[in-house]
Amino acid sequence: MSGEILYKCWMCGRSFSNKEIELIERISCPYCSSRVIVKIRKDVWKRVKAE
Ligand SMILES: [Zn+2]
């Protein structure tokens, strides 16, 4: 699953994947409906942890 992208909501601080966003068919937080979210790539997270 290399295409999975994680997002984090700027408002409520929850993280979710692009698959969860696909369910609601738009870019917004599935928990609080905020549209202020930041993109987090999983492989970037792994690289940071490895160092
Ligand atoms: Zn939210």
mmCIF file of the protein (N, C-alpha, C, O) and its ligand, coordinates in Angstrom:
data_MODEL
# 
_entry.id   MODEL 
# 
loop_
_entity.id 
_entity.type 
_entity.pdbx_number_of_molecules 
1 polymer     1 
2 non-polymer 1 
# 
_entity_poly.entity_id                      1 
_entity_poly.type                           'polypeptide(L)' 
_entity_poly.nstd_linkage                   no 
_entity_poly.nstd_monomer                   no 
_entity_poly.pdbx_seq_one_letter_code       MSGEILYKCWMCGRSFSNKEIELIERISCPYCSSRVIVKIRKDVWKRVKAE 
_entity_poly.pdbx_seq_one_letter_code_can   MSGEILYKCWMCGRSFSNKEIELIERISCPYCSSRVIVKIRKDVWKRVKAE 
_entity_poly.pdbx_strand_id                 A 
# 
loop_
_entity_poly_seq.entity_id 
_entity_poly_seq.num 
_entity_poly_seq.mon_id 
_entity_poly_seq.hetero 
1 1  MET n 
1 2  SER n 
1 3  GLY n 
1 4  GLU n 
1 5  ILE n 
1 6  LEU n 
1 7  TYR n 
1 8  LYS n 
1 9  CYS n 
1 10 TRP n 
1 11 MET n 
1 12 CYS n 
1 13 GLY n 
1 14 ARG n 
1 15 SER n 
1 16 PHE n 
1 17 SER n 
1 18 ASN n 
1 19 LYS n 
1 20 GLU n 
1 21 ILE n 
1 22 GLU n 
1 23 LEU n 
1 24 ILE n 
1 25 GLU n 
1 26 ARG n 
1 27 ILE n 
1 28 SER n 
1 29 CYS n 
1 30 PRO n 
1 31 TYR n 
1 32 CYS n 
1 33 SER n 
1 34 SER n 
1 35 ARG n 
1 36 VAL n 
1 37 ILE n 
1 38 VAL n 
1 39 LYS n 
1 40 ILE n 
1 41 ARG n 
1 42 LYS n 
1 43 ASP n 
1 44 VAL n 
1 45 TRP n 
1 46 LYS n 
1 47 ARG n 
1 48 VAL n 
1 49 LYS n 
1 50 ALA n 
1 51 GLU n 
# 
loop_
_struct_asym.id 
_struct_asym.entity_id 
A 1 
B 2 
# 
loop_
_chem_comp.id 
_chem_comp.type 
_chem_comp.mon_nstd_flag 
ALA 'L-peptide linking' y 
ARG 'L-peptide linking' y 
ASN 'L-peptide linking' y 
ASP 'L-peptide linking' y 
CYS 'L-peptide linking' y 
GLU 'L-peptide linking' y 
GLY 'peptide linking'   y 
ILE 'L-peptide linking' y 
LEU 'L-peptide linking' y 
LYS 'L-peptide linking' y 
MET 'L-peptide linking' y 
PHE 'L-peptide linking' y 
PRO 'L-peptide linking' y 
SER 'L-peptide linking' y 
TRP 'L-peptide linking' y 
TYR 'L-peptide linking' y 
VAL 'L-peptide linking' y 
ZN  non-polymer         . 
# 
_pdbx_entity_nonpoly.entity_id   2 
_pdbx_entity_nonpoly.name        ? 
_pdbx_entity_nonpoly.comp_id     ZN 
# 
_pdbx_nonpoly_scheme.asym_id         B 
_pdbx_nonpoly_scheme.entity_id       2 
_pdbx_nonpoly_scheme.mon_id          ZN 
_pdbx_nonpoly_scheme.ndb_seq_num     1 
_pdbx_nonpoly_scheme.pdb_seq_num     101 
_pdbx_nonpoly_scheme.auth_seq_num    101 
_pdbx_nonpoly_scheme.pdb_mon_id      ZN 
_pdbx_nonpoly_scheme.auth_mon_id     ZN 
_pdbx_nonpoly_scheme.pdb_strand_id   A 
_pdbx_nonpoly_scheme.pdb_ins_code    . 
# 
loop_
_atom_site.group_PDB 
_atom_site.id 
_atom_site.type_symbol 
_atom_site.label_atom_id 
_atom_site.label_alt_id 
_atom_site.label_comp_id 
_atom_site.label_asym_id 
_atom_site.label_entity_id 
_atom_site.label_seq_id 
_atom_site.pdbx_PDB_ins_code 
_atom_site.Cartn_x 
_atom_site.Cartn_y 
_atom_site.Cartn_z 
_atom_site.occupancy 
_atom_site.B_iso_or_equiv 
_atom_site.pdbx_formal_charge 
_atom_site.auth_seq_id 
_atom_site.auth_comp_id 
_atom_site.auth_asym_id 
_atom_site.auth_atom_id 
_atom_site.pdbx_PDB_model_num 
ATOM   1   N  N  . MET A 1 1  ? 0.837   -1.202 0.000  1.00 0.00 ? 1   MET A N  1 
ATOM   2   C  CA . MET A 1 1  ? 0.000   0.000  0.000  1.00 0.00 ? 1   MET A CA 1 
ATOM   3   C  C  . MET A 1 1  ? 0.873   1.254  0.000  1.00 0.00 ? 1   MET A C  1 
ATOM   4   O  O  . MET A 1 1  ? 0.921   1.975  0.996  1.00 0.00 ? 1   MET A O  1 
ATOM   5   N  N  . SER A 1 2  ? 1.551   1.511  -1.093 1.00 0.00 ? 2   SER A N  1 
ATOM   6   C  CA . SER A 1 2  ? 2.453   2.658  -1.137 1.00 0.00 ? 2   SER A CA 1 
ATOM   7   C  C  . SER A 1 2  ? 1.707   3.958  -1.399 1.00 0.00 ? 2   SER A C  1 
ATOM   8   O  O  . SER A 1 2  ? 2.258   5.047  -1.236 1.00 0.00 ? 2   SER A O  1 
ATOM   9   N  N  . GLY A 1 3  ? 0.456   3.834  -1.806 1.00 0.00 ? 3   GLY A N  1 
ATOM   10  C  CA . GLY A 1 3  ? -0.298  5.040  -2.140 1.00 0.00 ? 3   GLY A CA 1 
ATOM   11  C  C  . GLY A 1 3  ? -1.007  5.669  -0.961 1.00 0.00 ? 3   GLY A C  1 
ATOM   12  O  O  . GLY A 1 3  ? -1.696  6.678  -1.115 1.00 0.00 ? 3   GLY A O  1 
ATOM   13  N  N  . GLU A 1 4  ? -0.847  5.087  0.213  1.00 0.00 ? 4   GLU A N  1 
ATOM   14  C  CA . GLU A 1 4  ? -1.562  5.632  1.358  1.00 0.00 ? 4   GLU A CA 1 
ATOM   15  C  C  . GLU A 1 4  ? -0.897  6.899  1.883  1.00 0.00 ? 4   GLU A C  1 
ATOM   16  O  O  . GLU A 1 4  ? 0.317   6.944  2.084  1.00 0.00 ? 4   GLU A O  1 
ATOM   17  N  N  . ILE A 1 5  ? -1.698  7.905  2.097  1.00 0.00 ? 5   ILE A N  1 
ATOM   18  C  CA . ILE A 1 5  ? -1.203  9.179  2.601  1.00 0.00 ? 5   ILE A CA 1 
ATOM   19  C  C  . ILE A 1 5  ? -1.948  9.507  3.886  1.00 0.00 ? 5   ILE A C  1 
ATOM   20  O  O  . ILE A 1 5  ? -3.165  9.345  3.974  1.00 0.00 ? 5   ILE A O  1 
ATOM   21  N  N  . LEU A 1 6  ? -1.220  9.958  4.852  1.00 0.00 ? 6   LEU A N  1 
ATOM   22  C  CA . LEU A 1 6  ? -1.850  10.346 6.118  1.00 0.00 ? 6   LEU A CA 1 
ATOM   23  C  C  . LEU A 1 6  ? -2.048  11.855 6.180  1.00 0.00 ? 6   LEU A C  1 
ATOM   24  O  O  . LEU A 1 6  ? -1.217  12.634 5.713  1.00 0.00 ? 6   LEU A O  1 
ATOM   25  N  N  . TYR A 1 7  ? -3.156  12.234 6.762  1.00 0.00 ? 7   TYR A N  1 
ATOM   26  C  CA . TYR A 1 7  ? -3.424  13.647 6.979  1.00 0.00 ? 7   TYR A CA 1 
ATOM   27  C  C  . TYR A 1 7  ? -3.639  13.889 8.459  1.00 0.00 ? 7   TYR A C  1 
ATOM   28  O  O  . TYR A 1 7  ? -4.055  12.999 9.201  1.00 0.00 ? 7   TYR A O  1 
ATOM   29  N  N  . LYS A 1 8  ? -3.348  15.108 8.870  1.00 0.00 ? 8   LYS A N  1 
ATOM   30  C  CA . LYS A 1 8  ? -3.627  15.476 10.238 1.00 0.00 ? 8   LYS A CA 1 
ATOM   31  C  C  . LYS A 1 8  ? -4.465  16.740 10.252 1.00 0.00 ? 8   LYS A C  1 
ATOM   32  O  O  . LYS A 1 8  ? -4.183  17.706 9.544  1.00 0.00 ? 8   LYS A O  1 
ATOM   33  N  N  . CYS A 1 9  ? -5.494  16.709 11.068 1.00 0.00 ? 9   CYS A N  1 
ATOM   34  C  CA . CYS A 1 9  ? -6.379  17.867 11.166 1.00 0.00 ? 9   CYS A CA 1 
ATOM   35  C  C  . CYS A 1 9  ? -5.733  18.931 12.042 1.00 0.00 ? 9   CYS A C  1 
ATOM   36  O  O  . CYS A 1 9  ? -5.252  18.650 13.139 1.00 0.00 ? 9   CYS A O  1 
ATOM   37  N  N  . TRP A 1 10 ? -5.734  20.147 11.539 1.00 0.00 ? 10  TRP A N  1 
ATOM   38  C  CA . TRP A 1 10 ? -5.111  21.235 12.266 1.00 0.00 ? 10  TRP A CA 1 
ATOM   39  C  C  . TRP A 1 10 ? -5.995  21.677 13.435 1.00 0.00 ? 10  TRP A C  1 
ATOM   40  O  O  . TRP A 1 10 ? -5.506  22.221 14.425 1.00 0.00 ? 10  TRP A O  1 
ATOM   41  N  N  . MET A 1 11 ? -7.281  21.439 13.308 1.00 0.00 ? 11  MET A N  1 
ATOM   42  C  CA . MET A 1 11 ? -8.226  21.923 14.309 1.00 0.00 ? 11  MET A CA 1 
ATOM   43  C  C  . MET A 1 11 ? -8.345  20.982 15.503 1.00 0.00 ? 11  MET A C  1 
ATOM   44  O  O  . MET A 1 11 ? -8.216  21.419 16.647 1.00 0.00 ? 11  MET A O  1 
ATOM   45  N  N  . CYS A 1 12 ? -8.589  19.690 15.254 1.00 0.00 ? 12  CYS A N  1 
ATOM   46  C  CA . CYS A 1 12 ? -8.821  18.757 16.355 1.00 0.00 ? 12  CYS A CA 1 
ATOM   47  C  C  . CYS A 1 12 ? -7.610  17.855 16.614 1.00 0.00 ? 12  CYS A C  1 
ATOM   48  O  O  . CYS A 1 12 ? -7.579  17.139 17.615 1.00 0.00 ? 12  CYS A O  1 
ATOM   49  N  N  . GLY A 1 13 ? -6.619  17.883 15.727 1.00 0.00 ? 13  GLY A N  1 
ATOM   50  C  CA . GLY A 1 13 ? -5.384  17.165 15.965 1.00 0.00 ? 13  GLY A CA 1 
ATOM   51  C  C  . GLY A 1 13 ? -5.428  15.685 15.640 1.00 0.00 ? 13  GLY A C  1 
ATOM   52  O  O  . GLY A 1 13 ? -4.442  14.982 15.861 1.00 0.00 ? 13  GLY A O  1 
ATOM   53  N  N  . ARG A 1 14 ? -6.545  15.191 15.122 1.00 0.00 ? 14  ARG A N  1 
ATOM   54  C  CA . ARG A 1 14 ? -6.644  13.773 14.777 1.00 0.00 ? 14  ARG A CA 1 
ATOM   55  C  C  . ARG A 1 14 ? -5.969  13.521 13.434 1.00 0.00 ? 14  ARG A C  1 
ATOM   56  O  O  . ARG A 1 14 ? -5.886  14.407 12.584 1.00 0.00 ? 14  ARG A O  1 
ATOM   57  N  N  . SER A 1 15 ? -5.486  12.284 13.264 1.00 0.00 ? 15  SER A N  1 
ATOM   58  C  CA . SER A 1 15 ? -4.887  11.917 11.990 1.00 0.00 ? 15  SER A CA 1 
ATOM   59  C  C  . SER A 1 15 ? -5.749  10.857 11.309 1.00 0.00 ? 15  SER A C  1 
ATOM   60  O  O  . SER A 1 15 ? -6.426  10.066 11.966 1.00 0.00 ? 15  SER A O  1 
ATOM   61  N  N  . PHE A 1 16 ? -5.707  10.862 9.987  1.00 0.00 ? 16  PHE A N  1 
ATOM   62  C  CA . PHE A 1 16 ? -6.516  9.919  9.223  1.00 0.00 ? 16  PHE A CA 1 
ATOM   63  C  C  . PHE A 1 16 ? -5.854  9.727  7.872  1.00 0.00 ? 16  PHE A C  1 
ATOM   64  O  O  . PHE A 1 16 ? -4.991  10.513 7.479  1.00 0.00 ? 16  PHE A O  1 
ATOM   65  N  N  . SER A 1 17 ? -6.260  8.673  7.154  1.00 0.00 ? 17  SER A N  1 
ATOM   66  C  CA . SER A 1 17 ? -5.631  8.369  5.872  1.00 0.00 ? 17  SER A CA 1 
ATOM   67  C  C  . SER A 1 17 ? -6.480  8.895  4.721  1.00 0.00 ? 17  SER A C  1 
ATOM   68  O  O  . SER A 1 17 ? -7.637  9.281  4.887  1.00 0.00 ? 17  SER A O  1 
ATOM   69  N  N  . ASN A 1 18 ? -5.855  8.894  3.551  1.00 0.00 ? 18  ASN A N  1 
ATOM   70  C  CA . ASN A 1 18 ? -6.586  9.350  2.366  1.00 0.00 ? 18  ASN A CA 1 
ATOM   71  C  C  . ASN A 1 18 ? -7.762  8.439  2.046  1.00 0.00 ? 18  ASN A C  1 
ATOM   72  O  O  . ASN A 1 18 ? -8.714  8.857  1.388  1.00 0.00 ? 18  ASN A O  1 
ATOM   73  N  N  . LYS A 1 19 ? -7.698  7.183  2.515  1.00 0.00 ? 19  LYS A N  1 
ATOM   74  C  CA . LYS A 1 19 ? -8.810  6.255  2.282  1.00 0.00 ? 19  LYS A CA 1 
ATOM   75  C  C  . LYS A 1 19 ? -10.051 6.711  3.042  1.00 0.00 ? 19  LYS A C  1 
ATOM   76  O  O  . LYS A 1 19 ? -11.172 6.582  2.550  1.00 0.00 ? 19  LYS A O  1 
ATOM   77  N  N  . GLU A 1 20 ? -9.846  7.238  4.230  1.00 0.00 ? 20  GLU A N  1 
ATOM   78  C  CA . GLU A 1 20 ? -10.986 7.735  5.000  1.00 0.00 ? 20  GLU A CA 1 
ATOM   79  C  C  . GLU A 1 20 ? -11.588 8.969  4.347  1.00 0.00 ? 20  GLU A C  1 
ATOM   80  O  O  . GLU A 1 20 ? -12.802 9.167  4.377  1.00 0.00 ? 20  GLU A O  1 
ATOM   81  N  N  . ILE A 1 21 ? -10.745 9.784  3.764  1.00 0.00 ? 21  ILE A N  1 
ATOM   82  C  CA . ILE A 1 21 ? -11.223 10.976 3.070  1.00 0.00 ? 21  ILE A CA 1 
ATOM   83  C  C  . ILE A 1 21 ? -11.995 10.579 1.808  1.00 0.00 ? 21  ILE A C  1 
ATOM   84  O  O  . ILE A 1 21 ? -12.986 11.217 1.456  1.00 0.00 ? 21  ILE A O  1 
ATOM   85  N  N  . GLU A 1 22 ? -11.538 9.530  1.137  1.00 0.00 ? 22  GLU A N  1 
ATOM   86  C  CA . GLU A 1 22 ? -12.225 9.089  -0.075 1.00 0.00 ? 22  GLU A CA 1 
ATOM   87  C  C  . GLU A 1 22 ? -13.679 8.719  0.202  1.00 0.00 ? 22  GLU A C  1 
ATOM   88  O  O  . GLU A 1 22 ? -14.538 8.842  -0.671 1.00 0.00 ? 22  GLU A O  1 
ATOM   89  N  N  . LEU A 1 23 ? -13.939 8.275  1.397  1.00 0.00 ? 23  LEU A N  1 
ATOM   90  C  CA . LEU A 1 23 ? -15.300 7.878  1.748  1.00 0.00 ? 23  LEU A CA 1 
ATOM   91  C  C  . LEU A 1 23 ? -16.257 9.065  1.733  1.00 0.00 ? 23  LEU A C  1 
ATOM   92  O  O  . LEU A 1 23 ? -17.435 8.919  1.405  1.00 0.00 ? 23  LEU A O  1 
ATOM   93  N  N  . ILE A 1 24 ? -15.754 10.218 2.084  1.00 0.00 ? 24  ILE A N  1 
ATOM   94  C  CA . ILE A 1 24 ? -16.611 11.404 2.083  1.00 0.00 ? 24  ILE A CA 1 
ATOM   95  C  C  . ILE A 1 24 ? -16.377 12.272 0.858  1.00 0.00 ? 24  ILE A C  1 
ATOM   96  O  O  . ILE A 1 24 ? -17.011 13.312 0.684  1.00 0.00 ? 24  ILE A O  1 
ATOM   97  N  N  . GLU A 1 25 ? -15.443 11.820 0.001  1.00 0.00 ? 25  GLU A N  1 
ATOM   98  C  CA . GLU A 1 25 ? -15.240 12.408 -1.327 1.00 0.00 ? 25  GLU A CA 1 
ATOM   99  C  C  . GLU A 1 25 ? -14.859 13.882 -1.317 1.00 0.00 ? 25  GLU A C  1 
ATOM   100 O  O  . GLU A 1 25 ? -15.148 14.598 -2.276 1.00 0.00 ? 25  GLU A O  1 
ATOM   101 N  N  . ARG A 1 26 ? -14.230 14.336 -0.273 1.00 0.00 ? 26  ARG A N  1 
ATOM   102 C  CA . ARG A 1 26 ? -13.680 15.690 -0.304 1.00 0.00 ? 26  ARG A CA 1 
ATOM   103 C  C  . ARG A 1 26 ? -12.600 15.824 0.758  1.00 0.00 ? 26  ARG A C  1 
ATOM   104 O  O  . ARG A 1 26 ? -12.510 15.012 1.679  1.00 0.00 ? 26  ARG A O  1 
ATOM   105 N  N  . ILE A 1 27 ? -11.792 16.851 0.615  1.00 0.00 ? 27  ILE A N  1 
ATOM   106 C  CA . ILE A 1 27 ? -10.682 17.039 1.537  1.00 0.00 ? 27  ILE A CA 1 
ATOM   107 C  C  . ILE A 1 27 ? -11.164 17.817 2.758  1.00 0.00 ? 27  ILE A C  1 
ATOM   108 O  O  . ILE A 1 27 ? -11.198 19.048 2.765  1.00 0.00 ? 27  ILE A O  1 
ATOM   109 N  N  . SER A 1 28 ? -11.532 17.068 3.774  1.00 0.00 ? 28  SER A N  1 
ATOM   110 C  CA . SER A 1 28 ? -11.880 17.710 5.040  1.00 0.00 ? 28  SER A CA 1 
ATOM   111 C  C  . SER A 1 28 ? -11.788 16.672 6.153  1.00 0.00 ? 28  SER A C  1 
ATOM   112 O  O  . SER A 1 28 ? -11.796 15.470 5.888  1.00 0.00 ? 28  SER A O  1 
ATOM   113 N  N  . CYS A 1 29 ? -11.703 17.122 7.364  1.00 0.00 ? 29  CYS A N  1 
ATOM   114 C  CA . CYS A 1 29 ? -11.576 16.211 8.494  1.00 0.00 ? 29  CYS A CA 1 
ATOM   115 C  C  . CYS A 1 29 ? -12.865 15.418 8.692  1.00 0.00 ? 29  CYS A C  1 
ATOM   116 O  O  . CYS A 1 29 ? -13.939 16.010 8.797  1.00 0.00 ? 29  CYS A O  1 
ATOM   117 N  N  . PRO A 1 30 ? -12.777 14.085 8.744  1.00 0.00 ? 30  PRO A N  1 
ATOM   118 C  CA . PRO A 1 30 ? -13.976 13.260 8.938  1.00 0.00 ? 30  PRO A CA 1 
ATOM   119 C  C  . PRO A 1 30 ? -14.547 13.371 10.348 1.00 0.00 ? 30  PRO A C  1 
ATOM   120 O  O  . PRO A 1 30 ? -15.657 12.910 10.611 1.00 0.00 ? 30  PRO A O  1 
ATOM   121 N  N  . TYR A 1 31 ? -13.790 13.982 11.249 1.00 0.00 ? 31  TYR A N  1 
ATOM   122 C  CA . TYR A 1 31 ? -14.237 14.072 12.646 1.00 0.00 ? 31  TYR A CA 1 
ATOM   123 C  C  . TYR A 1 31 ? -14.907 15.407 12.945 1.00 0.00 ? 31  TYR A C  1 
ATOM   124 O  O  . TYR A 1 31 ? -15.965 15.444 13.573 1.00 0.00 ? 31  TYR A O  1 
ATOM   125 N  N  . CYS A 1 32 ? -14.295 16.504 12.499 1.00 0.00 ? 32  CYS A N  1 
ATOM   126 C  CA . CYS A 1 32 ? -14.848 17.820 12.833 1.00 0.00 ? 32  CYS A CA 1 
ATOM   127 C  C  . CYS A 1 32 ? -15.187 18.642 11.591 1.00 0.00 ? 32  CYS A C  1 
ATOM   128 O  O  . CYS A 1 32 ? -15.626 19.787 11.702 1.00 0.00 ? 32  CYS A O  1 
ATOM   129 N  N  . SER A 1 33 ? -14.981 18.055 10.404 1.00 0.00 ? 33  SER A N  1 
ATOM   130 C  CA . SER A 1 33 ? -15.320 18.712 9.136  1.00 0.00 ? 33  SER A CA 1 
ATOM   131 C  C  . SER A 1 33 ? -14.460 19.928 8.834  1.00 0.00 ? 33  SER A C  1 
ATOM   132 O  O  . SER A 1 33 ? -14.781 20.709 7.939  1.00 0.00 ? 33  SER A O  1 
ATOM   133 N  N  . SER A 1 34 ? -13.382 20.092 9.567  1.00 0.00 ? 34  SER A N  1 
ATOM   134 C  CA . SER A 1 34 ? -12.472 21.193 9.273  1.00 0.00 ? 34  SER A CA 1 
ATOM   135 C  C  . SER A 1 34 ? -11.770 20.954 7.942  1.00 0.00 ? 34  SER A C  1 
ATOM   136 O  O  . SER A 1 34 ? -11.436 19.818 7.606  1.00 0.00 ? 34  SER A O  1 
ATOM   137 N  N  . ARG A 1 35 ? -11.549 22.012 7.195  1.00 0.00 ? 35  ARG A N  1 
ATOM   138 C  CA . ARG A 1 35 ? -10.842 21.872 5.929  1.00 0.00 ? 35  ARG A CA 1 
ATOM   139 C  C  . ARG A 1 35 ? -9.384  22.270 6.074  1.00 0.00 ? 35  ARG A C  1 
ATOM   140 O  O  . ARG A 1 35 ? -8.645  22.303 5.090  1.00 0.00 ? 35  ARG A O  1 
ATOM   141 N  N  . VAL A 1 36 ? -8.970  22.569 7.285  1.00 0.00 ? 36  VAL A N  1 
ATOM   142 C  CA . VAL A 1 36 ? -7.572  22.921 7.540  1.00 0.00 ? 36  VAL A CA 1 
ATOM   143 C  C  . VAL A 1 36 ? -6.838  21.667 7.985  1.00 0.00 ? 36  VAL A C  1 
ATOM   144 O  O  . VAL A 1 36 ? -6.784  21.348 9.173  1.00 0.00 ? 36  VAL A O  1 
ATOM   145 N  N  . ILE A 1 37 ? -6.274  20.961 7.010  1.00 0.00 ? 37  ILE A N  1 
ATOM   146 C  CA . ILE A 1 37 ? -5.551  19.731 7.322  1.00 0.00 ? 37  ILE A CA 1 
ATOM   147 C  C  . ILE A 1 37 ? -4.187  19.762 6.649  1.00 0.00 ? 37  ILE A C  1 
ATOM   148 O  O  . ILE A 1 37 ? -3.998  20.421 5.627  1.00 0.00 ? 37  ILE A O  1 
ATOM   149 N  N  . VAL A 1 38 ? -3.247  19.044 7.235  1.00 0.00 ? 38  VAL A N  1 
ATOM   150 C  CA . VAL A 1 38 ? -1.897  18.981 6.685  1.00 0.00 ? 38  VAL A CA 1 
ATOM   151 C  C  . VAL A 1 38 ? -1.617  17.549 6.230  1.00 0.00 ? 38  VAL A C  1 
ATOM   152 O  O  . VAL A 1 38 ? -2.096  16.587 6.831  1.00 0.00 ? 38  VAL A O  1 
ATOM   153 N  N  . LYS A 1 39 ? -0.852  17.430 5.184  1.00 0.00 ? 39  LYS A N  1 
ATOM   154 C  CA . LYS A 1 39 ? -0.544  16.126 4.614  1.00 0.00 ? 39  LYS A CA 1 
ATOM   155 C  C  . LYS A 1 39 ? 0.702   15.540 5.269  1.00 0.00 ? 39  LYS A C  1 
ATOM   156 O  O  . LYS A 1 39 ? 1.716   16.221 5.419  1.00 0.00 ? 39  LYS A O  1 
ATOM   157 N  N  . ILE A 1 40 ? 0.612   14.270 5.656  1.00 0.00 ? 40  ILE A N  1 
ATOM   158 C  CA . ILE A 1 40 ? 1.756   13.584 6.252  1.00 0.00 ? 40  ILE A CA 1 
ATOM   159 C  C  . ILE A 1 40 ? 1.983   12.294 5.487  1.00 0.00 ? 40  ILE A C  1 
ATOM   160 O  O  . ILE A 1 40 ? 1.103   11.436 5.429  1.00 0.00 ? 40  ILE A O  1 
ATOM   161 N  N  . ARG A 1 41 ? 3.154   12.159 4.903  1.00 0.00 ? 41  ARG A N  1 
ATOM   162 C  CA . ARG A 1 41 ? 3.440   10.917 4.183  1.00 0.00 ? 41  ARG A CA 1 
ATOM   163 C  C  . ARG A 1 41 ? 4.025   9.886  5.128  1.00 0.00 ? 41  ARG A C  1 
ATOM   164 O  O  . ARG A 1 41 ? 4.901   10.182 5.940  1.00 0.00 ? 41  ARG A O  1 
ATOM   165 N  N  . LYS A 1 42 ? 3.513   8.652  5.001  1.00 0.00 ? 42  LYS A N  1 
ATOM   166 C  CA . LYS A 1 42 ? 3.926   7.588  5.896  1.00 0.00 ? 42  LYS A CA 1 
ATOM   167 C  C  . LYS A 1 42 ? 5.417   7.295  5.810  1.00 0.00 ? 42  LYS A C  1 
ATOM   168 O  O  . LYS A 1 42 ? 6.068   7.082  6.832  1.00 0.00 ? 42  LYS A O  1 
ATOM   169 N  N  . ASP A 1 43 ? 5.964   7.282  4.591  1.00 0.00 ? 43  ASP A N  1 
ATOM   170 C  CA . ASP A 1 43 ? 7.373   6.946  4.437  1.00 0.00 ? 43  ASP A CA 1 
ATOM   171 C  C  . ASP A 1 43 ? 8.255   8.029  5.047  1.00 0.00 ? 43  ASP A C  1 
ATOM   172 O  O  . ASP A 1 43 ? 9.377   7.745  5.468  1.00 0.00 ? 43  ASP A O  1 
ATOM   173 N  N  . VAL A 1 44 ? 7.776   9.239  5.097  1.00 0.00 ? 44  VAL A N  1 
ATOM   174 C  CA . VAL A 1 44 ? 8.533   10.300 5.747  1.00 0.00 ? 44  VAL A CA 1 
ATOM   175 C  C  . VAL A 1 44 ? 8.568   10.065 7.252  1.00 0.00 ? 44  VAL A C  1 
ATOM   176 O  O  . VAL A 1 44 ? 9.597   10.251 7.902  1.00 0.00 ? 44  VAL A O  1 
ATOM   177 N  N  . TRP A 1 45 ? 7.433   9.655  7.789  1.00 0.00 ? 45  TRP A N  1 
ATOM   178 C  CA . TRP A 1 45 ? 7.378   9.326  9.216  1.00 0.00 ? 45  TRP A CA 1 
ATOM   179 C  C  . TRP A 1 45 ? 8.391   8.222  9.555  1.00 0.00 ? 45  TRP A C  1 
ATOM   180 O  O  . TRP A 1 45 ? 9.122   8.331  10.539 1.00 0.00 ? 45  TRP A O  1 
ATOM   181 N  N  . LYS A 1 46 ? 8.432   7.170  8.746  1.00 0.00 ? 46  LYS A N  1 
ATOM   182 C  CA . LYS A 1 46 ? 9.332   6.047  8.999  1.00 0.00 ? 46  LYS A CA 1 
ATOM   183 C  C  . LYS A 1 46 ? 10.791  6.494  8.961  1.00 0.00 ? 46  LYS A C  1 
ATOM   184 O  O  . LYS A 1 46 ? 11.617  6.058  9.763  1.00 0.00 ? 46  LYS A O  1 
ATOM   185 N  N  . ARG A 1 47 ? 11.082  7.375  8.007  1.00 0.00 ? 47  ARG A N  1 
ATOM   186 C  CA . ARG A 1 47 ? 12.452  7.829  7.863  1.00 0.00 ? 47  ARG A CA 1 
ATOM   187 C  C  . ARG A 1 47 ? 12.869  8.622  9.112  1.00 0.00 ? 47  ARG A C  1 
ATOM   188 O  O  . ARG A 1 47 ? 13.992  8.488  9.599  1.00 0.00 ? 47  ARG A O  1 
ATOM   189 N  N  . VAL A 1 48 ? 11.965  9.430  9.609  1.00 0.00 ? 48  VAL A N  1 
ATOM   190 C  CA . VAL A 1 48 ? 12.261  10.222 10.799 1.00 0.00 ? 48  VAL A CA 1 
ATOM   191 C  C  . VAL A 1 48 ? 12.489  9.310  12.008 1.00 0.00 ? 48  VAL A C  1 
ATOM   192 O  O  . VAL A 1 48 ? 13.399  9.534  12.806 1.00 0.00 ? 48  VAL A O  1 
ATOM   193 N  N  . LYS A 1 49 ? 11.648  8.278  12.129 1.00 0.00 ? 49  LYS A N  1 
ATOM   194 C  CA . LYS A 1 49 ? 11.786  7.359  13.261 1.00 0.00 ? 49  LYS A CA 1 
ATOM   195 C  C  . LYS A 1 49 ? 13.084  6.566  13.184 1.00 0.00 ? 49  LYS A C  1 
ATOM   196 O  O  . LYS A 1 49 ? 13.706  6.294  14.211 1.00 0.00 ? 49  LYS A O  1 
ATOM   197 N  N  . ALA A 1 50 ? 13.503  6.189  11.963 1.00 0.00 ? 50  ALA A N  1 
ATOM   198 C  CA . ALA A 1 50 ? 14.684  5.378  11.787 1.00 0.00 ? 50  ALA A CA 1 
ATOM   199 C  C  . ALA A 1 50 ? 15.946  6.129  12.202 1.00 0.00 ? 50  ALA A C  1 
ATOM   200 O  O  . ALA A 1 50 ? 16.917  5.521  12.653 1.00 0.00 ? 50  ALA A O  1 
ATOM   201 N  N  . GLU A 1 51 ? 15.929  7.429  12.050 1.00 0.00 ? 51  GLU A N  1 
ATOM   202 C  CA . GLU A 1 51 ? 17.102  8.209  12.433 1.00 0.00 ? 51  GLU A CA 1 
ATOM   203 C  C  . GLU A 1 51 ? 17.048  8.516  13.915 1.00 0.00 ? 51  GLU A C  1 
ATOM   204 O  O  . GLU A 1 51 ? 17.949  9.169  14.443 1.00 0.00 ? 51  GLU A O  1 
HETATM 205 ZN ZN . ZN  B 2 .  ? -10.704 17.631 12.772 1.00 0.00 2 101 ZN  A ZN 1 
# 
